[in-house]
Amino acid sequence: MKRRTPQEKKIDAYVRDGRNLFAESRGIAHRAISKRKAWVNRSFRKAAGQALLSKLSDSEEVQICAELASLAVVKHRWRKIPDIPLVKYIQFKQQFPGKHDLAGKKQILLTLGAKKAKLKYGK
């Protein structure tokens, strides 16, 4: 195994590490992710239960239709937006040192592939 210099270690850290641009705090981001996952599962269970309850009857045909309707319920889609690499984050910070340049930040976020930039910074 080759010994790495501190400079090589620093470059590896820049490549490996990531930064979250959408939440200011790591803790808040983690809480938001768990809340969003819980919302997806909860809404799916509720929709499936409502599909079953809406067709309650003694008739066997209606019960089969209700089961099919509950199986047809589609889960909400949600995925975490990945963090950007530390290298791009530093370039972003160097390009826009001011905190209030929203148009520039929006443009950089869009070029980095962040879909929620429109939602956060407007049209």
C-alpha positions as CSV (number, residue, x, y, z in Angstrom):
1,M,0.0,0.0,0.0
2,K,1.4,3.3,-1.1
3,R,1.6,6.0,1.5
4,R,-0.3,9.2,0.6
5,T,0.9,12.7,1.2
6,P,-1.4,15.2,3.0
7,Q,-2.0,16.9,-0.3
8,E,-3.3,13.7,-1.8
9,K,-5.4,13.0,1.2
10,K,-6.9,16.5,0.8
11,I,-7.7,15.9,-2.8
12,D,-9.4,12.6,-1.9
13,A,-11.5,14.4,0.7
14,Y,-12.7,17.0,-1.8
15,V,-13.7,14.2,-4.2
16,R,-15.3,12.0,-1.6
17,D,-17.2,14.5,0.6
18,G,-20.4,16.2,-0.3
19,R,-22.4,19.2,0.8
20,N,-26.2,19.8,1.0
21,L,-27.3,23.0,-0.6
22,F,-31.0,22.8,0.3
23,A,-30.9,22.5,4.0
24,E,-28.7,24.7,6.1
25,S,-28.3,22.1,8.8
26,R,-27.4,18.5,8.5
27,G,-29.7,17.6,11.4
28,I,-32.7,19.4,9.8
29,A,-32.0,17.6,6.6
30,H,-32.0,14.2,8.3
31,R,-35.3,15.0,10.1
32,A,-36.9,16.2,6.9
33,I,-35.9,12.9,5.1
34,S,-37.4,10.7,7.8
35,K,-40.6,12.8,7.9
36,R,-40.9,12.6,4.1
37,K,-40.4,8.8,4.1
38,A,-43.0,8.5,6.9
39,W,-45.4,10.7,4.9
40,V,-45.0,8.5,1.8
41,N,-45.7,5.3,3.7
42,R,-48.6,6.8,5.7
43,S,-50.3,8.2,2.7
44,F,-50.0,4.8,0.9
45,R,-51.5,2.9,3.8
46,K,-54.4,5.5,4.0
47,A,-55.2,5.3,0.3
48,A,-55.1,1.5,0.3
49,G,-57.4,1.4,3.4
50,Q,-59.8,3.8,1.9
51,A,-60.0,1.7,-1.3
52,L,-60.9,-1.3,0.8
53,L,-63.4,0.4,3.0
54,S,-65.2,2.1,0.2
55,K,-66.3,-1.3,-1.2
56,L,-67.3,-3.0,2.1
57,S,-70.1,-5.4,1.4
58,D,-71.2,-9.0,1.9
59,S,-71.0,-9.7,-1.8
60,E,-68.0,-11.6,-2.8
61,E,-67.7,-9.8,-6.2
62,V,-67.5,-6.4,-4.4
63,Q,-64.9,-7.6,-2.0
64,I,-62.7,-8.8,-4.9
65,C,-63.1,-5.5,-6.6
66,A,-62.1,-3.7,-3.4
67,E,-59.0,-5.8,-3.0
68,L,-58.0,-5.1,-6.6
69,A,-58.6,-1.4,-6.1
70,S,-56.4,-1.5,-3.0
71,L,-53.7,-3.3,-5.0
72,A,-53.9,-0.6,-7.7
73,V,-53.0,2.2,-5.3
74,V,-49.7,3.7,-6.3
75,K,-47.2,5.0,-3.8
76,H,-46.1,8.6,-3.9
77,R,-42.6,8.9,-5.4
78,W,-40.0,10.7,-3.4
79,R,-36.3,10.6,-3.6
80,K,-33.6,12.5,-1.7
81,I,-31.8,15.0,-3.9
82,P,-28.1,14.0,-3.7
83,D,-25.6,16.2,-2.2
84,I,-23.2,18.0,-4.5
85,P,-19.5,17.2,-4.4
86,L,-17.4,19.4,-2.1
87,V,-15.4,20.6,-5.1
88,K,-18.5,22.0,-6.8
89,Y,-19.7,23.5,-3.5
90,I,-16.4,25.4,-3.1
91,Q,-16.6,26.7,-6.7
92,F,-20.1,27.8,-6.0
93,K,-19.1,29.7,-2.9
94,Q,-16.2,31.3,-4.7
95,Q,-18.3,32.4,-7.6
96,F,-21.1,33.9,-5.4
97,P,-19.6,35.1,-2.2
98,G,-22.6,37.3,-1.5
99,K,-25.6,35.7,0.3
100,H,-28.2,37.7,-1.5
101,D,-27.5,36.9,-5.2
102,L,-30.5,34.6,-5.7
103,A,-30.5,34.7,-9.5
104,G,-26.8,33.6,-9.6
105,K,-27.4,30.9,-7.0
106,K,-30.4,29.6,-8.9
107,Q,-28.4,29.4,-12.2
108,I,-25.6,27.5,-10.5
109,L,-28.0,25.1,-8.8
110,L,-29.7,24.4,-12.1
111,T,-26.4,23.7,-13.8
112,L,-25.5,21.3,-11.0
113,G,-28.7,19.4,-11.8
114,A,-30.7,20.4,-8.7
115,K,-34.4,20.2,-9.6
116,K,-35.7,21.9,-6.5
117,A,-33.8,25.2,-7.2
118,K,-36.9,26.5,-9.0
119,L,-39.0,25.8,-5.9
120,K,-36.6,27.3,-3.5
121,Y,-35.6,30.4,-5.4
122,G,-38.7,31.0,-7.5
123,K,-39.2,30.9,-11.3
